[in-house]
Amino acid sequence: MQFIDQAEIEVAGGDGGDGLVAFRREKYVPTGGPSGGNGGNGGSVVLVADDGLQTLLDFRYAHSFRAQKGERGGPKNKTGASGADRLIEVPCGTLVYDADSGELLGDLVRAGERLCVAKGGKGGLGNKHFLSNRNRAPEKSLPGLPGEVRRIRLELKLLAEVGIIGLPNAGKSTLISALSAARPKVADYPFTTLVPNLGVVRKPTGDGTVFADIPGLIEGAHTGAGLGHDFLRHIERTRLLLHLVDVTSEQPVADYRTIQQELMAYGRDLEARPQLLALNKVDAVTPEVAESVAAGLRSHSGSESVFLISAVSGQGTEALLQAIWTLLEQLSQSEDAAIEPAGEPQIGNLDSLPQLMG
C-alpha cells in the first residue's frame, strides 16, 4: 500500500432546490390560491474518521467531491427532498485546513468523529411563502442557494504512542519488525525506509501499543533535507520517543546530537518529549567498545539510562520494552493527575529505569 500523508481536494455542498410557483384549484379561492412548496436543502460534505485507514491514498486521483442537490418544491405545499450528505472517510489523525486561508478547520483523532467541510445550500421559497392580504395570488418564488465550495488540505499525522527515531541505518525498521508483526523493508544502505511504518507491540497485559518507525531524519531535516521535513510531523502525536544510535557508527555521540538538534529546530516542543536512549547493534562490537560508547552518550545526554540492545538478536530488547511500559504508565498517571485540581503531575525519573549493560 502506498503511503500518502498529504492531499488537497475540492469539496462542494449540494445546491438547494428551487421553490415552486403553483396554485390549487378550489371553489371560492381566488386564482386557486398559492400552493407552491419550498425547495429541499442541499446535502453537506462531511469528513468521517475511520480507524481502518492508514493513508490518504484515496485522494491521490479523486480530487473533487460534491454532495447531492436538494429537490425542487412540489405542488400542494410539498417541500422538496433534501439532498444526501456526502460522507468522506479519512484516517484517524487527519488535520483539515482551508487550502486558501490556511485556517485549521478540525482535527479528526478518534474513530467516528465528523467534520462538516462544505455546507449545503438552503432550499428556495415557494410562492405559498409570499401569500399576504395585499397579494392573494403571488407568482413569485426563490431559487435555491448554492452550496458552499472550498478547497481543503488534508494532512495526516500518524497516531502512535512510541516514535522510533534515529539516523538512517540505525536499525529502526529492524527493531520494529522484531517487536511487532510489521515487516518494513530492511537493507544495509541509508534511506531504506521511505515511509513511516506502524507496528503494534503487545504488552504483558495483552493489550497493544502502536510504535512508529520515523524515517529519513538527517542533519537539516527540519529545512527539508532528506525525508525528515515530510515526516517530522508524525512525531508530534507520540507520547514517548525511542532514540536509536548505531554503536558501529564512526561518531555515535555526534549522531545523537544531530537528531536532538533537528528536534529542537523543528519546534513543537519535540526536544522536551520524554525519550529513552538505546545503543543498537551491540552484538557487532565487543562489550568494552559498547560500554565506552554508552558512557559517552550518558555524558552528553545527561541520562544514566542508555540501553544496550541488538534488534537482530533480541539482546536487551526485553529490558527496553519493560522501561517503555513503565514510562508510559507513569505518563498516563501524570496525565490523570493533571486533571485533578489537587496534585501536580509527577513524571518518573528516566534515570531510575532498569538498564542492560553488555
C-alpha positions as CSV (number, residue, x, y, z in Angstrom):
1,M,0.0,0.0,0.0
2,Q,1.4,3.4,-1.0
3,F,1.7,5.8,1.9
4,I,0.3,9.3,1.2
5,D,0.1,11.7,4.1
6,Q,-0.9,15.0,2.3
7,A,-3.7,15.7,-0.1
8,E,-5.6,18.7,-1.4
9,I,-9.2,18.3,-2.6
10,E,-12.2,20.4,-3.6
11,V,-15.5,19.9,-1.8
12,A,-18.9,21.4,-2.7
13,G,-22.2,21.3,-0.8
14,G,-25.3,20.5,-2.8
15,D,-27.3,23.4,-4.2
16,G,-30.7,24.0,-2.6
17,G,-33.8,23.1,-4.6
18,D,-35.8,25.8,-6.2
19,G,-39.1,27.0,-4.8
20,L,-42.2,26.3,-6.9
21,V,-44.9,28.5,-8.2
22,A,-48.2,26.6,-8.2
23,F,-51.9,27.2,-7.4
24,R,-54.5,24.9,-6.1
25,R,-57.9,24.7,-7.8
26,E,-60.7,25.2,-5.2
27,K,-64.0,26.8,-5.3
28,Y,-64.2,30.3,-3.8
29,V,-60.4,30.5,-3.6
30,P,-59.2,33.4,-5.9
31,T,-56.9,32.2,-8.6
32,G,-56.9,28.9,-7.0
33,G,-54.7,30.0,-4.1
34,P,-50.9,29.6,-3.9
35,S,-49.6,26.1,-3.2
36,G,-46.0,26.0,-4.3
37,G,-43.7,24.3,-1.8
38,N,-40.2,25.2,-0.8
39,G,-37.2,23.5,-2.3
40,G,-35.2,21.0,-0.3
41,N,-31.8,21.8,1.3
42,G,-28.7,20.6,-0.4
43,G,-26.5,18.0,1.2
44,S,-23.3,18.8,3.0
45,V,-19.8,17.3,2.6
46,V,-18.7,15.6,5.9
47,L,-15.4,14.0,6.7
48,V,-15.5,10.9,8.9
49,A,-12.5,9.5,10.8
50,D,-12.0,5.8,10.1
51,D,-9.6,3.7,12.1
52,G,-9.3,1.2,9.3
53,L,-7.4,3.7,7.1
54,Q,-3.7,4.4,7.4
55,T,-3.1,6.7,4.4
56,L,-4.6,9.4,2.2
57,L,-4.0,7.3,-0.9
58,D,-7.7,7.5,-1.9
59,F,-7.3,11.2,-2.6
60,R,-4.4,10.9,-5.0
61,Y,-6.6,10.6,-8.0
62,A,-10.0,11.7,-6.7
63,H,-9.8,15.5,-6.1
64,S,-13.4,16.7,-6.2
65,F,-16.4,15.7,-4.0
66,R,-19.9,17.1,-4.2
67,A,-22.9,16.5,-2.1
68,Q,-26.4,15.8,-3.6
69,K,-28.7,18.7,-4.6
70,G,-32.0,19.4,-3.0
71,E,-35.1,18.6,-4.9
72,R,-37.5,21.3,-6.3
73,G,-40.6,22.1,-4.2
74,G,-43.8,20.4,-5.2
75,P,-47.4,21.3,-5.5
76,K,-49.8,21.2,-2.6
77,N,-47.2,22.9,-0.4
78,K,-44.9,19.9,-0.6
79,T,-41.3,20.6,0.4
80,G,-38.7,19.1,-1.9
81,A,-36.5,16.3,-0.6
82,S,-33.2,17.4,0.9
83,G,-30.0,16.2,-0.7
84,A,-28.0,13.4,0.9
85,D,-24.8,14.3,2.6
86,R,-21.5,13.2,1.0
87,L,-19.5,11.2,3.6
88,I,-15.8,11.0,3.0
89,E,-13.7,8.6,5.1
90,V,-10.3,9.7,6.3
91,P,-7.7,8.1,8.6
92,C,-7.7,8.9,12.3
93,G,-5.2,11.6,12.9
94,T,-6.1,13.8,9.9
95,L,-5.8,17.5,10.2
96,V,-8.1,19.6,7.9
97,Y,-7.1,23.0,6.7
98,D,-8.7,25.6,4.4
99,A,-6.3,25.5,1.5
100,D,-6.7,29.2,0.7
101,S,-6.6,30.8,4.1
102,G,-4.6,28.1,6.0
103,E,-7.1,28.1,8.8
104,L,-7.3,24.8,10.7
105,L,-10.9,23.6,10.4
106,G,-10.6,20.5,12.5
107,D,-8.5,17.6,13.8
108,L,-10.1,14.1,13.4
109,V,-8.4,11.9,16.0
110,R,-11.0,9.3,17.2
111,A,-12.9,6.9,15.0
112,G,-16.3,8.1,14.1
113,E,-15.5,11.8,14.6
114,R,-17.2,14.0,12.0
115,L,-16.4,17.4,10.5
116,C,-18.6,19.3,8.0
117,V,-16.3,21.0,5.5
118,A,-18.9,22.3,3.0
119,K,-22.5,23.1,3.9
120,G,-25.3,22.5,1.5
121,G,-27.4,25.4,0.2
122,K,-30.7,26.3,1.6
123,G,-33.8,25.5,-0.4
124,G,-35.7,28.3,-2.2
125,L,-39.1,29.5,-1.1
126,G,-42.2,28.6,-3.0
127,N,-45.0,31.1,-3.8
128,K,-47.0,29.9,-0.8
129,H,-44.5,31.8,1.4
130,F,-45.4,35.1,-0.3
131,L,-49.1,35.0,0.4
132,S,-50.3,38.2,2.1
133,N,-53.5,40.2,2.4
134,R,-52.3,42.5,-0.3
135,N,-51.2,39.7,-2.7
136,R,-53.6,36.8,-2.6
137,A,-52.1,35.1,-5.7
138,P,-48.3,35.6,-5.6
139,E,-46.4,34.3,-8.7
140,K,-43.1,34.7,-7.0
141,S,-40.6,32.0,-5.8
142,L,-37.0,31.9,-5.0
143,P,-34.2,29.7,-6.3
144,G,-32.2,27.5,-4.0
145,L,-29.0,28.9,-2.6
146,P,-25.7,27.4,-4.0
147,G,-23.8,25.0,-1.7
148,E,-20.5,26.1,-0.1
149,V,-17.5,25.4,-2.2
150,R,-13.9,25.3,-0.8
151,R,-10.5,23.8,-1.3
152,I,-9.2,21.9,1.7
153,R,-5.9,20.4,2.6
154,L,-5.6,17.1,4.4
155,E,-2.6,16.4,6.5
156,L,-2.1,13.0,8.2
157,K,-0.2,12.7,11.4
158,L,0.1,9.1,12.5
159,L,-1.3,8.1,15.8
160,A,1.4,6.2,17.8
161,E,2.4,6.2,21.4
162,V,6.1,5.5,20.8
163,G,8.1,7.0,17.9
164,I,11.4,5.4,17.0
165,I,13.9,8.0,15.8
166,G,17.5,8.0,14.7
167,L,19.8,8.5,11.7
168,P,19.3,6.2,8.6
169,N,20.6,2.7,9.2
170,A,20.4,3.0,13.0
171,G,18.2,-0.1,12.9
172,K,14.7,1.4,13.4
173,S,13.0,-0.9,10.9
174,T,14.8,-3.9,12.2
175,L,13.7,-3.1,15.7
176,I,10.0,-2.6,14.8
177,S,9.9,-5.8,12.8
178,A,11.4,-7.7,15.7
179,L,9.0,-6.3,18.2
180,S,5.8,-6.4,16.2
181,A,4.2,-8.0,13.1
182,A,5.2,-5.1,10.9
183,R,7.5,-6.1,8.0
184,P,9.2,-3.0,6.7
185,K,12.0,-3.1,4.1
186,V,15.3,-3.7,5.7
187,A,18.7,-3.4,4.0
188,D,22.3,-2.2,4.7
189,Y,22.1,1.1,2.9
190,P,20.7,4.5,4.0
191,F,17.1,5.6,3.3
192,T,15.9,2.0,3.0
193,T,12.7,3.2,4.7
194,L,10.9,5.8,2.7
195,V,7.6,5.9,4.6
196,P,6.7,5.7,8.3
197,N,5.9,2.1,9.4
198,L,3.4,1.3,12.2
199,G,3.6,-1.8,14.3
200,V,1.5,-3.0,17.3
201,V,3.7,-4.3,20.2
202,R,1.9,-6.4,22.7
203,K,2.2,-5.6,26.4
204,P,2.4,-8.3,29.1
205,T,-1.2,-7.4,29.9
206,G,-2.3,-8.4,26.4
207,D,-3.3,-5.0,25.0
208,G,-1.2,-3.4,22.3
209,T,0.8,-0.2,21.9
210,V,1.4,1.4,18.5
211,F,5.1,2.0,17.6
212,A,6.0,4.2,14.6
213,D,9.3,4.0,12.8
214,I,10.0,7.6,11.6
215,P,12.3,7.5,8.6
216,G,14.7,9.9,6.9
217,L,16.0,12.1,9.7
218,I,19.4,13.6,8.9
219,E,21.1,16.9,9.5
220,G,19.0,19.7,8.1
221,A,15.8,17.6,8.2
222,H,13.7,20.5,9.6
223,T,14.6,22.5,6.5
224,G,13.7,19.8,4.0
225,A,16.9,17.8,3.8
226,G,16.4,14.1,3.3
227,L,12.9,12.9,4.2
228,G,12.7,14.4,7.6
229,H,10.8,17.5,6.7
230,D,8.0,15.3,5.4
231,F,7.8,13.0,8.4
232,L,8.9,15.0,11.4
233,R,5.2,15.9,11.9
234,H,4.4,12.3,12.6
235,I,6.4,12.5,15.8
236,E,4.2,15.3,17.2
237,R,1.4,12.9,18.3
238,T,3.7,10.5,20.0
239,R,3.9,10.4,23.8
240,L,7.4,8.9,24.0
241,L,10.4,8.9,21.7
242,L,12.8,6.0,21.5
243,H,16.1,7.3,20.1
244,L,18.3,4.6,18.4
245,V,22.0,5.2,18.0
246,D,24.2,2.8,15.9
247,V,27.2,1.7,18.0
248,T,29.1,0.8,14.8
249,S,28.9,4.4,13.6
250,E,32.2,6.4,13.4
251,Q,30.8,9.1,15.6
252,P,27.8,7.8,17.7
253,V,27.8,10.9,20.0
254,A,27.7,13.2,17.0
255,D,24.8,11.1,15.6
256,Y,22.9,11.6,18.8
257,R,23.5,15.4,18.8
258,T,22.3,15.6,15.2
259,I,18.9,14.2,15.9
260,Q,18.5,16.2,19.0
261,Q,19.3,19.4,17.2
262,E,16.8,18.6,14.5
263,L,14.1,18.0,17.0
264,M,14.9,21.4,18.6
265,A,15.0,23.2,15.3
266,Y,11.7,21.7,14.2
267,G,10.0,23.0,17.4
268,R,6.6,21.9,18.7
269,D,8.3,21.0,21.9
270,L,9.7,17.8,20.4
271,E,13.0,18.2,22.2
272,A,11.1,18.2,25.5
273,R,9.2,15.0,24.7
274,P,10.1,12.1,27.1
275,Q,12.9,10.0,25.5
276,L,14.6,6.7,26.0
277,L,18.1,6.2,24.5
278,A,19.2,2.9,23.1
279,L,22.5,1.8,21.6
280,N,21.8,-0.7,18.8
281,K,23.9,-3.4,17.1
282,V,25.9,-4.1,20.3
283,D,26.4,-7.7,19.1
284,A,28.7,-6.3,16.3
285,V,31.3,-4.9,18.8
286,T,33.0,-6.0,21.9
287,P,31.4,-5.3,25.3
288,E,34.2,-2.9,26.1
289,V,33.5,-0.8,23.0
290,A,29.8,-0.8,23.7
291,E,30.3,0.3,27.2
292,S,32.7,3.1,26.1
293,V,30.2,4.4,23.6
294,A,27.4,4.2,26.2
295,A,29.5,6.2,28.7
296,G,29.9,8.9,26.1
297,L,26.2,9.0,25.4
298,R,25.4,9.2,29.1
299,S,27.7,12.1,29.5
300,H,26.2,14.1,26.6
301,S,22.6,13.1,27.1
302,G,22.5,13.7,30.8
303,S,20.8,10.4,31.4
304,E,22.1,7.3,33.1
305,S,19.7,5.1,31.2
306,V,21.3,4.0,28.0
307,F,20.1,0.6,26.9
308,L,22.4,-1.7,25.1
309,I,20.4,-3.7,22.5
310,S,20.6,-5.7,19.4
311,A,17.5,-5.6,17.3
312,V,18.7,-8.6,15.2
313,S,19.5,-11.0,18.1
314,G,17.0,-9.6,20.6
315,Q,19.6,-8.8,23.1
316,G,18.4,-6.2,25.6
317,T,15.0,-5.7,24.0
318,E,13.1,-7.1,26.9
319,A,14.6,-4.7,29.4
320,L,14.0,-1.9,26.9
321,L,10.3,-2.8,26.5
322,Q,9.9,-3.0,30.2
323,A,11.3,0.5,30.5
324,I,8.9,1.7,27.8
325,W,5.8,0.2,29.6
326,T,6.9,1.7,32.9
327,L,7.4,5.2,31.5
328,L,4.1,5.1,29.5
329,E,2.3,4.1,32.7
330,Q,4.0,7.0,34.6
331,L,3.0,9.4,31.8
332,S,-0.7,8.1,32.0
333,Q,-0.7,8.6,35.7
334,S,0.7,12.1,35.3
335,E,-2.0,13.0,32.7
336,D,-4.7,11.7,35.0
337,A,-3.3,13.6,38.0
338,A,-3.2,16.8,35.9
339,I,-7.0,16.6,35.5
340,E,-7.4,16.5,39.3
341,P,-7.3,20.0,40.9
342,A,-5.2,19.0,43.8
343,G,-1.9,17.5,42.7
344,E,0.8,18.2,40.3
345,P,1.8,15.7,37.6
346,Q,4.8,13.7,38.6
347,I,6.7,12.2,35.7
348,G,9.0,9.4,36.7
349,N,12.8,9.9,36.5
350,L,14.3,8.1,33.5
351,D,17.5,7.6,35.4
352,S,15.7,5.1,37.7
353,L,14.7,2.8,34.9
354,P,16.5,-0.5,34.5
355,Q,19.3,-0.9,32.1
356,L,21.2,-3.7,30.4
357,M,24.9,-3.5,30.2
358,G,26.9,-5.6,27.7
